[in-house]
Amino acid sequence: MAYYTGRTGALYLTSTGTGGVTPASSEQALKIRDWSLETTLELLETTTIDTAVKGFTPGAVSSTGSATVLYYRREGTTSTEPGVQFDQFLGKLMKSTNAGVTEADRVGIVLRVGATGGSGDDIKDDIAFNAYITSASLAVNTGELASVAIQFTVDGPFRELIDA
C-alpha cells in the first residue's frame, strides 16, 4: 500500500488540446508549496407539493482549486526553461495590455499526488484538466520564499491520462 505526502505532489502545465495528456507532454514548470482541488455536485430538487420527503436528481458538476507556487526566475530564454514557463503561466491572468483574458488563456494542468515524474512512472493518481486562472496573489515575506497564491476554475470535464 502506497502512502503519499505533500513532498510527492507536483503541478504540471500541459497543452490544452482535446486529446489525452501524456507524461511527456507535461512540463513541471512550477515549484509548488501546496495545491487543493474541490469538486461539487449540484442537486436539483424533484419534490412535488404532495410529498412529505424531498427528492433530488443530479445536476451539474463544477470544480475549483488553488495552489501556492513559488515565485522564481531561472536564466534562459527558451520556452522549456521553468522561469519562462512561470512567466507565461502568470501572463494568463496578469495582463500587461488592455486585451484582457480570452479563451487562449486557458491552461492545461496536471496535479500529481504520487511519485515525481520520470519515465515509467505510474500516473494513475494524476488529475488532469483544463482551467482558467481566476486569481493570483503575490506575497513577499521577510525570511520566506516569494510565492504566488493562485485560484483556478476547471473548464469542462477532467481529462484522461494516457500512461505511455
HELIX and SHEET records of a PDB file:
HELIX    1   1 GLY A    6  THR A    8  5                                   3    
HELIX    2   2 PRO A   23  SER A   25  5                                   3    
HELIX    3   3 PRO A   82  LEU A   90  1                                   9    
HELIX    4   4 GLU A  103  ASP A  105  5                                   3    
SHEET    1   A 7 GLU A  27  LEU A  30  0                                        
SHEET    2   A 7 ALA A  10  THR A  14 -1                                        
SHEET    3   A 7 VAL A 107  ARG A 112 -1                                        
SHEET    4   A 7 ILE A 127  ALA A 139 -1                                        
SHEET    5   A 7 SER A 147  VAL A 154 -1                                        
SHEET    6   A 7 PHE A  56  LEU A  70 -1                                        
SHEET    7   A 7 ILE A  32  GLU A  45 -1                                        
END                                                                             
